[in-house]
Amino acid sequence: MKRETGILLHVTSLPSEHGIGTFGKEAYKFVDFLEKTNQTYWQILPLGPTSYGDSPYQSFSSNALNPYFIDLDFLVIDHLLKIEDIKISEFEDKIDYGRLYEERYLILRKAFKNFDLNKHEFKEFVRNNDWLYDYALFMAIKKGYDDISLLYWPNEVRLRDPLAIKELEKKYHDEINFQMFMQYIAYFQYFNLKEYANRRGIKIIGDIPIYVSYDSSDCFTNPKLFQLDKDNKPTHVAGVPPDNFSKDGQLWGNPLYNWEKHREENFKWWIERIKHQTNLFDMIRVDHFIGFVNYFSIPANEETAKNGKWEKALGRELLLKVSEELGNLNIIAEDLGVITDEVRALLKETNYPGMKLLQFAFDSREESDYIPHLYSENSIAYTGTHDNETTKEWFTKLNENDLTYCLDYINCDNLDLATDALIKETLKSKARISIIPMQDYLNLGSEARMNTPSTLGGNWQWRLNKDYQTEKLINKVRHFTNLYGRNR
């Protein structure tokens, strides 16, 4: 089995003069960096338009792309904007999503005014994407209601009364076209970037959140597929139970699936969703894979996850149907958390590789499933992910016994060199693919953490310094990659 490696860096974290990473020139430069360092994969987070809290795992659509990723300089090249149209506030190192929202759409509306809606390619895009109109309608209505959640829309609209919907379609005709225009441009720019990467031997690993947001076109358009009441409001929502890390558990708030309804429809919604993602990405990481076997159900009126209970999902039936319809897929199962025998059996049956995090490996009291010498080839090894501390910060949080155990295992007696040593241990492992967060290659600390689960605010904001591509870094990443036989 060929040994491969890649880097985890979300699009938002790319350098940019426009406040957030885009599908523009810095994305192409990062692909060049991956090629120079002999990487095979670029792993990103979900690309959907984000809602309150700015999390890519809470999106207005399971299919749409985030308009923030549209590169404005490319719109100048395409004669949809003039340079003087791009007036953006000065941004600090962190992403300011509030200012992005206030400024970015004003500029995109200028581009929309210069766009020909009769363009053949645009009409083809609309015709070939069944989800697009419903998404654009949802976003247009949402804009008309001052961006409030679907939960607070008038009943007749939330319940999709035909007369109410027809009236809103007329009222927001231009806004619907604007939303479809943004998706056309975002997809056009993304696929150009992906083609550039693929031509250079770089594959893109995307990410599918197992759940969708309630405040989304998915719930608005397909309410019967979710656990909603007669007013199309959630009855039960997703999360995880209390544990050592959170005494109240985690209340995610996503509506749970009506699995029986999905079964009645032969899992059509899921099959279409996964098919769409396989067109976008070369490999897909399925977030919270254990939710396909068991899911934690919390009454929607609860303020914590304490009173939830475990329920059974129909994941095995679903994945067998997906395999039957779509064939063998390049899927990574995010199997972190409490792994039951049923989850292990499903992983074995599907042959999807699971994830192994070295930050979970070093408990001096007992041998962990995440210790590298126990890895199978059919696994994906990480130092940590977007939800973890950076490795530099992680080392400072270890207790004395675990730190001693870890440093002994990775053969390192100098904390200043410990991050590189853990990266090497990850690359050295038997896992057929290893993925290293960019922050770890740069040996960054808490200032570069991407997300702290169960917290709101201050997440998803980290950005890469525009001068990151030094000869020293390129040589280091390439050397580590070649040293452990993971070069392309």
PEFENZI-V366033 format. One record per helix or strand. SS is the DSSP state (H for helix, E for strand). FROM is the first residue (numbers start at 1). TO is the last residue. If there is no record, write none. Layout:
BEGIN
SS;FROM;TO  SS;FROM;TO
END
This chain:
BEGIN
E;4;8  H;11;13  H;25;36  E;41;43  E;50;50  E;59;59  H;67;69  H;72;77  H;83;85  H;97;113  H;120;128  H;132;144  H;150;152  H;155;158  H;162;171  H;173;199  E;203;208  H;217;221  H;223;225  E;226;226  E;228;228  E;234;234  E;236;240  E;250;255  E;257;257  H;259;264  H;268;280  E;283;286  H;289;292  E;294;299  E;309;312  H;315;326  E;331;333  H;341;350  E;353;357  H;358;360  H;372;374  E;379;382  H;391;397  H;400;409  H;415;428  E;433;437  H;438;441  H;446;448  H;471;483
END
